[in-house]
Amino acid sequence: MPDEMSLRCEMIAICRKMTSLGINQGTSGNLSVRHGDRFLITPSSLPYESMQPEQIVSMSFDGSYEGRRPSSEWRMHRDILHIRTDISAVLHCHSVHATALACQYQEITSFHYMTAVAGGKNIRCAPYATFGTQALSDLALAALEDRKACLLGQHGQIALGADMASALWLAVEVETLARIYLKSLALGEPPVLPDDEMERVIEQMRRMSYGQAPNDAPDDLANGCP
């Protein structure tokens, strides 16, 4: 298991990567990662550019925490990590195209085979609930059933991963699919691949471990990290 300081440094690097890749803006979005019987989560209202490793918040699954106030979405992160033992990282961002679809409560259909990277034939959109509430967490969990990504109505997207690099990779893929889908919708409703074909694609991806991002953290680690 990676040591805690390495995880804190990687979290900052991933958050800054979200900004440089254009899938997040300002202090929006948040990131968490499982660490033993606890989890680490980004703090509330702190710009990623100035964030330091000691400002990352360590939380217990009972909701108690050490240090700064955690992200307002801590319930969503806690509940996903508690229920989804198959993943270890939760990334939430407000990427433009995915959020545009979420504002219309539009799921991403199987218009393209890569939709399967999220684990099924579609990427669902959860109904709206106020940010930071238990209601939002419950709705997100339902939309993520048997999936590794979902949209949040009038809010943004969530991507899950075995590690932070995988969650970031998936978030970028969801944003790319959303962008292509929006462009395709401008020409008319695109046809969808049939369920049996999507099942073949999902099985092919499973056999090939397709969509598994490298485990190495990004090179641009936060200032002050080893």
N, C-alpha and C positions, 0 to 999 in steps of 0.2 A: 504494500500500500504506500503511495507517495506520502512524503512527510508533509505536515500542514503548511509550512512556509512555501514549499514548492507549489502546492495547490493555490495558495493565496496569490503568488506571483503569476501563475498561469491564468487565474481568474481575471486579473487586471489586464493581462496581455490579450485575452479573448475579448473583453469588453472594449478595449481600444481598437481591436480588429473589427468589431461590429461597426464602429464609427467609420473607420477607414474604408470598409467595404460598402458603406452607404446603407446599411440595413437598420441603423439606429441613429438617433439624434439627441444631442444634449444629455440630460440626465434621465431620459426615458429608458425603459427596458431594465432588465435585471437578470442575474445569473446565479445559479446555486450548484453545489456539488456535494455529493455524499462524502462524509469523512468519518469512518468508524460508525459509532452509534449516534453521531450528530451530523449536522451539515453546515457548510459555509455558504453565506449569501452576501451579495453586495449590499452596502448600506444605503439608506434613504437619502436622496437629494444631494449626492456628492458627484461632481463631474469626474468621469473616468480618467481624464488627462492628469488630474491632481491626486487621484486615489493612491493610497499607500497600503502595503500588505497588512499592517496592523489595524487598518480601518475596515477590513473585511470582517463581517460579523459571524461568530460561531453560535449556532442555535441548537437547542435540544428539540426533539419532536413533541415535547409538551408545550412548546411555544416560548420557553424562557430563553434568554440570550445573554451574551457577554459583550460589553463594549457599546459601540454606537447603536443607534436605532436602526433596525434592519429595513430593507425594502418594504414598502407598503404591501407588496404582493407576497409576503412571506408565507401566508396561509396556503396559497396556491402551490408554491414550491414545496412546502412541508408535506402537503397532502399527496402531491404527485410522487415525491420520493418515498413516502411511506407506503403507498399502494403499489407503485410500479417498481418492484424489486429487480426488474430486468434492466433498469437504467440507473445511471448515477449522476447525470447532469441535466439540468432544466434551464433552457435559455428562452427568455421572453423579449421580444423586440417589436418596434412599430415600423417595420419596413413598409415603404410607401405603397407598393402594388398589392401586397397581401392585405394591408390595412384598407386599401380602397375596396377590395372585394368584401372584406369583413364589414365595412360600412353599409354594404348592400345585402348583408347576410347571404352571400353567395359562396357556396362551397366550391372547391376545385374538383371538377369531375375527372373522369378517366379520358379526357380529351387527348391526353398524351400518356404514353406508357410510364414515364418517369413519375407520375403521380404515385405509383406503387412504392417509391422509396419511403413514403410515410407509413407503409405497412398494410395498405388496403386499396380498394378501387376508387376511393375519393379521399379528399382532405376536408373534414367536416368544419362547419362554422358553428360555434357555440352561441346561444342567445346572449344578449347583453345583460350585465349586472354591474353595479358600481365597483370601481377598482378597489382592491384591498379587502373585499368582503368574502365571507364564507360562501355566499351565494355564487360569486364568480368562481371560486375554487371548485365547488360542486359541479357547476356547468362545464368547466374545463375538463374535469375528470371524465364526465360522460362523453364529451366530444373526443377524448383521447382513448377511449376504450378500443383496444386492439390497434391502436395507431401510435405513431411517434411524433406526430405534428397535428396541429389544428389551428383554425382561425378563431379569434374571439370577437364576437359581434361588436361593431363600432369601437374597436379597441386595437387589435394587433394580431400577433401570432405567437405560438409556443412551439418549440422544437426540443425533442428529448434525445439523449445519446448515452452510450455506454461510458463516454467521457466527454469533456468539454469540447474537444476538437470535433468530435462526431456531431454534437449538438449544433455547433456553429456551421458545419458543412451542411447539415440538413436545413437549417434556417435559410441559408443562401439558396439552396435548391427550391425551397418553398417560395421564396421571393421571386426566383427566376420563373418558376411555373406560373405564378400569379401574373407576372408581367406578360408572358406569352399568351396566357389565357385572355387577359384584357385586350390584347391586340387582336386575337382571334375573334373575340366577341364583336369587335368593331366590324367584322366582315359578315357576321351572322352567327347564330348558335352553332358551335362546332360539333361534329359527330363525336360519339364516345365509343371507346373500345368495349366490346362485349365482356360480360363478367368472366366467361371461361378463358378469354385471352388474358385478362388481368390476373386471373389465378395462375396461368402459366408464367406470366411475367414475375409475379411475386415469388413463385417457386424457383424460377431461374435466378432471381436476385438472392434468394436464400442460399442456394447451392454455391453461388459464386461469392458469397459475402459481399455482394455489390452494395456500394454506398457506405462502406466502412472507412471513415476518415483515418488518416495516420494517427497513431497515439502520441506522437511528439508534439509538444507545445510549440506555439509560434516562437520565432527567434526573437521578436521584439518584446522581451520581457520588461516588466515595469522597472522604473528607476529604483535602485536600492535593493533589488532582488539578486540573489547569487546567480 
